Amino acid sequence: MIYQLKNPEHAAGLFCGWNEALIWSCLQQVMGRVYVDHTEHPRSAMAILGDFCFFAGEPDAELVAYRPKDCQQDFRILIARNAQWHPLIEACYGERARRVLRYAIKKEADVFQPEKLQTFRRLLPDQYTIRMIDEELYHLCRKSDWSLDLVSQYADYVMYQKLGIGVGILCGGELVAGASSYATYHGGIEIEIDTKKAYRRQGLATVCGAELILECLKRGLYPSWDAQNLWSVALAGKLGYHFDHEYPAFEIWG
């Protein structure tokens, strides 16, 4: 049997030392959920937040195959604490599982240079404006697939206003880029940056990323970053982060 933990801290030991903001959010009951094989003495655990599933403890085929009824999206990313989970994932999902590499970015206090980040803001061309994500921009983000993940983990604007933080770049009233919290944990956020396809390669991701980091620093929040690809690693480095290590993940379609 698979159980959802009412008190995710019961599984904290299985995730101990895993420096991942989305897991912290689940364990802290800010966002996401934790599922286990036993409520009191779990040996295997799965933390779910948005498209991400994290497996820890003893490999468990039933847990790998388990999908909550409200987690039926067509795309998911499965990440395991150790390689012993990988054969179970491949056996369960077959050709639907594509092994990829992701890139962990170090979480370092006092690594950012506000003066440098402020220079990126001045590079924004005159035809663009940048502002914090308010209720209007929240709903604009939800209208397009490219921008949905900027706010998708916050059920409504009330929740986003309470937990989220983000900036959007507009051109003639159209939302064309943004940087926002994909998720929130105590003391920080996980950053999500997206740009509309027609407006890429103009430095907009750099500008809104720098602006979001500055806003986080003002509020005493740490802006955690995990990179899907090497382009994201390079952007993180430009903004002051340092690369930590690459790690395997499985993208599941369908």
TIPA-205530 format. One record per residue (C-alpha): residue number from 1; residue in three letters; x, y, z. Coordinates in Angstrom, 2 decimals, always signed. Example, Ala and Ser with C-alpha at 12.3 -4.5 7.8 and 13.67 -1.06 7.14 Angstrom:
REM TIPA-205530
+-----+--------+---------+---------+---------+
! num ! residu !      xx !      yy !      zz !
+-----+--------+---------+---------+---------+
!   1 !    ALA !  +12.30 !   -4.50 !   +7.80 !
!   2 !    SER !  +13.67 !   -1.06 !   +7.14 !
+-----+--------+---------+---------+---------+
REM end
This chain:
REM TIPA-205530
+-----+--------+---------+---------+---------+
! num ! residu !      xx !      yy !      zz !
+-----+--------+---------+---------+---------+
!   1 !    MET !   +0.00 !   +0.00 !   +0.00 !
!   2 !    ILE !   +1.00 !   +3.59 !   -0.64 !
!   3 !    TYR !   +0.12 !   +6.31 !   +1.85 !
!   4 !    GLN !   +0.20 !  +10.08 !   +1.81 !
!   5 !    LEU !   +1.91 !  +11.38 !   +4.91 !
!   6 !    LYS !   -0.06 !  +13.85 !   +6.98 !
!   7 !    ASN !   +3.20 !  +14.75 !   +8.67 !
!   8 !    PRO !   +5.92 !  +14.65 !   +5.99 !
!   9 !    GLU !   +8.61 !  +15.06 !   +8.62 !
!  10 !    HIS !   +8.25 !  +11.32 !   +9.27 !
!  11 !    ALA !  +10.08 !  +10.81 !   +5.96 !
!  12 !    ALA !  +12.65 !  +13.56 !   +6.48 !
!  13 !    GLY !  +15.38 !  +11.07 !   +7.34 !
!  14 !    LEU !  +15.09 !   +9.41 !   +3.93 !
!  15 !    PHE !  +15.67 !  +12.75 !   +2.20 !
!  16 !    CYS !  +18.32 !  +13.99 !   +4.65 !
!  17 !    GLY !  +21.20 !  +15.73 !   +2.90 !
!  18 !    TRP !  +19.41 !  +16.01 !   -0.44 !
!  19 !    ASN !  +19.94 !  +19.69 !   -1.22 !
!  20 !    GLU !  +16.78 !  +20.17 !   -3.26 !
!  21 !    ALA !  +14.39 !  +23.08 !   -2.70 !
!  22 !    LEU !  +11.31 !  +21.27 !   -4.01 !
!  23 !    ILE !  +11.82 !  +18.49 !   -1.46 !
!  24 !    TRP !  +12.15 !  +21.05 !   +1.33 !
!  25 !    SER !   +8.84 !  +22.57 !   +0.24 !
!  26 !    CYS !   +7.14 !  +19.16 !   +0.50 !
!  27 !    LEU !   +8.66 !  +18.30 !   +3.87 !
!  28 !    GLN !   +7.74 !  +21.70 !   +5.27 !
!  29 !    GLN !   +4.13 !  +21.32 !   +4.05 !
!  30 !    VAL !   +4.33 !  +24.57 !   +2.12 !
!  31 !    MET !   +3.58 !  +22.95 !   -1.23 !
!  32 !    GLY !   +3.60 !  +19.43 !   -2.63 !
!  33 !    ARG !   +3.08 !  +16.07 !   -0.91 !
!  34 !    VAL !   +5.01 !  +13.06 !   +0.36 !
!  35 !    TYR !   +3.98 !   +9.43 !   -0.20 !
!  36 !    VAL !   +5.46 !   +6.41 !   +1.59 !
!  37 !    ASP !   +5.19 !   +2.65 !   +2.00 !
!  38 !    HIS !   +4.45 !   +2.92 !   +5.75 !
!  39 !    THR !   +3.11 !   +5.89 !   +7.70 !
!  40 !    GLU !   +5.04 !   +5.39 !  +10.93 !
!  41 !    HIS !   +8.26 !   +3.76 !   +9.79 !
!  42 !    PRO !   +8.68 !   +4.48 !   +6.06 !
!  43 !    ARG !  +11.48 !   +2.76 !   +4.20 !
!  44 !    SER !  +10.65 !   +4.29 !   +0.82 !
!  45 !    ALA !   +9.33 !   +7.75 !   -0.02 !
!  46 !    MET !   +8.25 !   +9.88 !   -2.96 !
!  47 !    ALA !   +7.97 !  +13.69 !   -2.81 !
!  48 !    ILE !   +5.76 !  +15.22 !   -5.52 !
!  49 !    LEU !   +5.56 !  +18.88 !   -6.45 !
!  50 !    GLY !   +4.26 !  +19.93 !   -9.85 !
!  51 !    ASP !   +5.94 !  +17.94 !  -12.60 !
!  52 !    PHE !   +8.66 !  +16.62 !  -10.28 !
!  53 !    CYS !   +8.80 !  +13.32 !   -8.37 !
!  54 !    PHE !  +11.72 !  +12.55 !   -6.04 !
!  55 !    PHE !  +12.37 !   +9.01 !   -4.78 !
!  56 !    ALA !  +14.37 !   +8.19 !   -1.66 !
!  57 !    GLY !  +15.00 !   +5.22 !   +0.61 !
!  58 !    GLU !  +14.74 !   +1.59 !   -0.47 !
!  59 !    PRO !  +13.69 !   +1.17 !   -4.13 !
!  60 !    ASP !  +10.01 !   +0.32 !   -4.30 !
!  61 !    ALA !   +8.30 !   -0.68 !   -7.58 !
!  62 !    GLU !   +4.82 !   +0.06 !   -6.24 !
!  63 !    LEU !   +5.84 !   +3.60 !   -5.31 !
!  64 !    VAL !   +7.40 !   +4.18 !   -8.74 !
!  65 !    ALA !   +4.18 !   +3.15 !  -10.45 !
!  66 !    TYR !   +1.90 !   +5.07 !   -8.11 !
!  67 !    ARG !   +0.19 !   +8.22 !   -9.41 !
!  68 !    PRO !   -2.20 !  +10.24 !   -7.27 !
!  69 !    LYS !   -5.56 !  +10.86 !   -8.94 !
!  70 !    ASP !   -4.84 !  +14.59 !   -9.22 !
!  71 !    CYS !   -1.40 !  +13.99 !  -10.78 !
!  72 !    GLN !   -2.40 !  +12.94 !  -14.29 !
!  73 !    GLN !   -0.44 !  +15.42 !  -16.43 !
!  74 !    ASP !   +1.18 !  +14.13 !  -19.64 !
!  75 !    PHE !   +4.72 !  +15.08 !  -18.60 !
!  76 !    ARG !   +6.66 !  +14.34 !  -15.41 !
!  77 !    ILE !  +10.27 !  +14.37 !  -14.26 !
!  78 !    LEU !  +11.39 !  +11.49 !  -12.01 !
!  79 !    ILE !  +14.56 !  +11.86 !   -9.94 !
!  80 !    ALA !  +15.97 !   +9.18 !   -7.65 !
!  81 !    ARG !  +18.28 !   +9.48 !   -4.66 !
!  82 !    ASN !  +20.35 !   +6.54 !   -5.92 !
!  83 !    ALA !  +20.77 !   +4.54 !   -9.11 !
!  84 !    GLN !  +19.06 !   +1.45 !   -7.63 !
!  85 !    TRP !  +15.73 !   +3.11 !   -8.45 !
!  86 !    HIS !  +16.56 !   +3.46 !  -12.16 !
!  87 !    PRO !  +15.79 !   -0.12 !  -13.29 !
!  88 !    LEU !  +12.41 !   +0.10 !  -11.59 !
!  89 !    ILE !  +11.61 !   +3.35 !  -13.40 !
!  90 !    GLU !  +12.69 !   +1.90 !  -16.76 !
!  91 !    ALA !  +10.73 !   -1.32 !  -16.18 !
!  92 !    CYS !   +7.61 !   +0.58 !  -15.17 !
!  93 !    TYR !   +7.52 !   +3.16 !  -17.96 !
!  94 !    GLY !   +9.44 !   +1.48 !  -20.78 !
!  95 !    GLU !   +9.79 !   +3.63 !  -23.89 !
!  96 !    ARG !   +7.91 !   +6.46 !  -22.22 !
!  97 !    ALA !  +10.91 !   +7.04 !  -19.94 !
!  98 !    ARG !  +13.69 !   +9.14 !  -21.46 !
!  99 !    ARG !  +16.88 !   +9.36 !  -19.43 !
! 100 !    VAL !  +18.31 !  +12.90 !  -19.35 !
! 101 !    LEU !  +20.90 !  +14.88 !  -17.45 !
! 102 !    ARG !  +20.02 !  +17.81 !  -15.23 !
! 103 !    TYR !  +22.41 !  +20.19 !  -13.50 !
! 104 !    ALA !  +22.44 !  +21.09 !   -9.82 !
! 105 !    ILE !  +23.47 !  +24.63 !   -8.93 !
! 106 !    LYS !  +25.14 !  +25.39 !   -5.61 !
! 107 !    LYS !  +23.14 !  +27.10 !   -2.89 !
! 108 !    GLU !  +25.55 !  +29.65 !   -1.48 !
! 109 !    ALA !  +24.80 !  +32.50 !   +0.89 !
! 110 !    ASP !  +26.14 !  +35.96 !   +0.05 !
! 111 !    VAL !  +27.25 !  +34.88 !   -3.43 !
! 112 !    PHE !  +25.30 !  +37.54 !   -5.33 !
! 113 !    GLN !  +26.58 !  +40.98 !   -6.33 !
! 114 !    PRO !  +23.65 !  +43.44 !   -6.29 !
! 115 !    GLU !  +25.59 !  +46.09 !   -8.18 !
! 116 !    LYS !  +26.26 !  +43.69 !  -11.03 !
! 117 !    LEU !  +22.67 !  +42.48 !  -11.09 !
! 118 !    GLN !  +21.43 !  +46.07 !  -11.26 !
! 119 !    THR !  +23.48 !  +46.65 !  -14.41 !
! 120 !    PHE !  +21.44 !  +44.00 !  -16.24 !
! 121 !    ARG !  +18.23 !  +45.96 !  -15.53 !
! 122 !    ARG !  +19.70 !  +48.94 !  -17.39 !
! 123 !    LEU !  +20.21 !  +46.77 !  -20.47 !
! 124 !    LEU !  +16.45 !  +46.39 !  -21.02 !
! 125 !    PRO !  +15.58 !  +48.00 !  -24.38 !
! 126 !    ASP !  +13.20 !  +50.96 !  -24.30 !
! 127 !    GLN !  +10.31 !  +49.09 !  -25.92 !
! 128 !    TYR !  +10.06 !  +46.78 !  -22.91 !
! 129 !    THR !   +8.80 !  +47.37 !  -19.38 !
! 130 !    ILE !   +9.34 !  +45.18 !  -16.34 !
! 131 !    ARG !   +7.16 !  +44.93 !  -13.26 !
! 132 !    MET !   +6.28 !  +42.61 !  -10.43 !
! 133 !    ILE !   +3.73 !  +39.89 !  -11.15 !
! 134 !    ASP !   +0.46 !  +41.29 !   -9.85 !
! 135 !    GLU !   -3.03 !  +39.90 !  -10.30 !
! 136 !    GLU !   -3.21 !  +41.02 !  -13.94 !
! 137 !    LEU !   +0.11 !  +39.39 !  -14.83 !
! 138 !    TYR !   -0.74 !  +36.27 !  -12.84 !
! 139 !    HIS !   -3.75 !  +35.69 !  -15.09 !
! 140 !    LEU !   -1.76 !  +36.55 !  -18.22 !
! 141 !    CYS !   +0.77 !  +33.88 !  -17.24 !
! 142 !    ARG !   -1.99 !  +31.28 !  -16.98 !
! 143 !    LYS !   -3.32 !  +32.04 !  -20.49 !
! 144 !    SER !   -0.30 !  +30.73 !  -22.44 !
! 145 !    ASP !   +1.53 !  +27.40 !  -22.35 !
! 146 !    TRP !   +4.96 !  +29.05 !  -22.50 !
! 147 !    SER !   +4.33 !  +31.14 !  -19.37 !
! 148 !    LEU !   +2.08 !  +28.80 !  -17.34 !
! 149 !    ASP !   +4.86 !  +27.36 !  -15.17 !
! 150 !    LEU !   +5.67 !  +30.82 !  -13.87 !
! 151 !    VAL !   +2.58 !  +30.52 !  -11.65 !
! 152 !    SER !   +1.19 !  +27.01 !  -12.21 !
! 153 !    GLN !   +1.85 !  +25.67 !   -8.70 !
! 154 !    TYR !   -0.23 !  +28.42 !   -7.09 !
! 155 !    ALA !   -3.93 !  +27.55 !   -7.34 !
! 156 !    ASP !   -5.09 !  +31.16 !   -7.49 !
! 157 !    TYR !   -3.76 !  +34.68 !   -7.14 !
! 158 !    VAL !   -4.51 !  +34.73 !   -3.41 !
! 159 !    MET !   -2.07 !  +31.83 !   -2.95 !
! 160 !    TYR !   +0.50 !  +33.42 !   -5.27 !
! 161 !    GLN !   +0.23 !  +36.76 !   -3.47 !
! 162 !    LYS !   +0.85 !  +34.98 !   -0.15 !
! 163 !    LEU !   +3.65 !  +32.61 !   -1.20 !
! 164 !    GLY !   +4.93 !  +33.57 !   -4.65 !
! 165 !    ILE !   +7.13 !  +36.27 !   -6.09 !
! 166 !    GLY !   +7.92 !  +37.11 !   -9.68 !
! 167 !    VAL !   +8.56 !  +39.69 !  -12.38 !
! 168 !    GLY !   +7.28 !  +39.96 !  -15.91 !
! 169 !    ILE !   +8.55 !  +41.78 !  -18.99 !
! 170 !    LEU !   +5.99 !  +43.31 !  -21.32 !
! 171 !    CYS !   +6.13 !  +44.68 !  -24.84 !
! 172 !    GLY !   +3.17 !  +46.80 !  -25.87 !
! 173 !    GLY !   +1.05 !  +45.26 !  -23.14 !
! 174 !    GLU !   +1.97 !  +41.69 !  -24.15 !
! 175 !    LEU !   +3.73 !  +39.45 !  -21.63 !
! 176 !    VAL !   +6.91 !  +38.23 !  -23.35 !
! 177 !    ALA !   +9.19 !  +36.98 !  -20.54 !
! 178 !    GLY !   +9.12 !  +36.31 !  -16.84 !
! 179 !    ALA !  +10.99 !  +35.03 !  -13.81 !
! 180 !    SER !   +8.99 !  +33.68 !  -10.92 !
! 181 !    SER !   +8.84 !  +31.17 !   -8.12 !
! 182 !    TYR !   +8.03 !  +27.70 !   -9.40 !
! 183 !    ALA !   +7.66 !  +26.73 !   -5.76 !
! 184 !    THR !   +8.16 !  +28.20 !   -2.31 !
! 185 !    TYR !   +9.82 !  +26.84 !   +0.83 !
! 186 !    HIS !  +10.60 !  +28.43 !   +4.18 !
! 187 !    GLY !  +13.17 !  +31.12 !   +3.46 !
! 188 !    GLY !  +13.34 !  +30.75 !   -0.29 !
! 189 !    ILE !  +11.96 !  +29.90 !   -3.71 !
! 190 !    GLU !  +12.79 !  +27.71 !   -6.69 !
! 191 !    ILE !  +13.26 !  +29.95 !   -9.74 !
! 192 !    GLU !  +11.43 !  +29.47 !  -13.04 !
! 193 !    ILE !  +12.38 !  +31.61 !  -16.07 !
! 194 !    ASP !  +10.53 !  +31.56 !  -19.38 !
! 195 !    THR !  +10.56 !  +33.66 !  -22.54 !
! 196 !    LYS !   +8.08 !  +33.63 !  -25.41 !
! 197 !    LYS !   +9.75 !  +32.01 !  -28.43 !
! 198 !    ALA !   +9.65 !  +35.08 !  -30.70 !
! 199 !    TYR !  +11.46 !  +37.17 !  -28.04 !
! 200 !    ARG !  +14.31 !  +34.83 !  -27.14 !
! 201 !    ARG !  +18.01 !  +35.66 !  -27.54 !
! 202 !    GLN !  +17.45 !  +39.31 !  -26.63 !
! 203 !    GLY !  +18.73 !  +39.09 !  -23.05 !
! 204 !    LEU !  +15.26 !  +39.21 !  -21.49 !
! 205 !    ALA !  +15.85 !  +36.09 !  -19.38 !
! 206 !    THR !  +18.96 !  +37.72 !  -17.93 !
! 207 !    VAL !  +17.12 !  +40.93 !  -17.08 !
! 208 !    CYS !  +14.13 !  +39.32 !  -15.39 !
! 209 !    GLY !  +16.33 !  +36.75 !  -13.63 !
! 210 !    ALA !  +18.51 !  +39.51 !  -12.19 !
! 211 !    GLU !  +15.44 !  +41.50 !  -11.13 !
! 212 !    LEU !  +13.89 !  +38.50 !   -9.36 !
! 213 !    ILE !  +17.12 !  +37.74 !   -7.49 !
! 214 !    LEU !  +17.32 !  +41.37 !   -6.33 !
! 215 !    GLU !  +13.73 !  +41.23 !   -5.10 !
! 216 !    CYS !  +14.46 !  +37.99 !   -3.24 !
! 217 !    LEU !  +17.48 !  +39.56 !   -1.55 !
! 218 !    LYS !  +15.33 !  +42.51 !   -0.43 !
! 219 !    ARG !  +12.86 !  +40.11 !   +1.18 !
! 220 !    GLY !  +15.40 !  +37.79 !   +2.76 !
! 221 !    LEU !  +14.57 !  +34.90 !   +0.43 !
! 222 !    TYR !  +17.08 !  +32.58 !   -1.19 !
! 223 !    PRO !  +16.51 !  +32.15 !   -4.97 !
! 224 !    SER !  +17.32 !  +28.45 !   -5.56 !
! 225 !    TRP !  +18.18 !  +27.39 !   -9.10 !
! 226 !    ASP !  +18.21 !  +23.96 !  -10.75 !
! 227 !    ALA !  +19.15 !  +23.77 !  -14.43 !
! 228 !    GLN !  +17.38 !  +21.70 !  -17.06 !
! 229 !    ASN !  +20.11 !  +22.26 !  -19.67 !
! 230 !    LEU !  +23.51 !  +23.84 !  -20.24 !
! 231 !    TRP !  +21.94 !  +27.10 !  -21.40 !
! 232 !    SER !  +20.36 !  +27.41 !  -17.96 !
! 233 !    VAL !  +23.71 !  +26.60 !  -16.32 !
! 234 !    ALA !  +25.33 !  +29.41 !  -18.30 !
! 235 !    LEU !  +22.60 !  +31.89 !  -17.38 !
! 236 !    ALA !  +22.91 !  +30.94 !  -13.72 !
! 237 !    GLY !  +26.65 !  +31.55 !  -13.88 !
! 238 !    LYS !  +26.10 !  +34.95 !  -15.46 !
! 239 !    LEU !  +23.85 !  +35.91 !  -12.55 !
! 240 !    GLY !  +26.33 !  +34.81 !   -9.89 !
! 241 !    TYR !  +25.61 !  +31.14 !   -9.21 !
! 242 !    HIS !  +28.15 !  +28.32 !   -9.35 !
! 243 !    PHE !  +27.69 !  +24.89 !  -10.92 !
! 244 !    ASP !  +27.62 !  +21.96 !   -8.52 !
! 245 !    HIS !  +27.11 !  +18.65 !  -10.36 !
! 246 !    GLU !  +25.11 !  +16.90 !  -13.05 !
! 247 !    TYR !  +22.65 !  +14.17 !  -12.20 !
! 248 !    PRO !  +20.37 !  +11.76 !  -14.06 !
! 249 !    ALA !  +16.62 !  +12.11 !  -14.32 !
! 250 !    PHE !  +13.82 !  +10.50 !  -16.29 !
! 251 !    GLU !  +11.33 !  +12.46 !  -18.35 !
! 252 !    ILE !   +8.07 !  +10.56 !  -18.55 !
! 253 !    TRP !   +5.61 !  +11.28 !  -21.36 !
! 254 !    GLY !   +2.05 !  +10.08 !  -21.22 !
+-----+--------+---------+---------+---------+
REM end
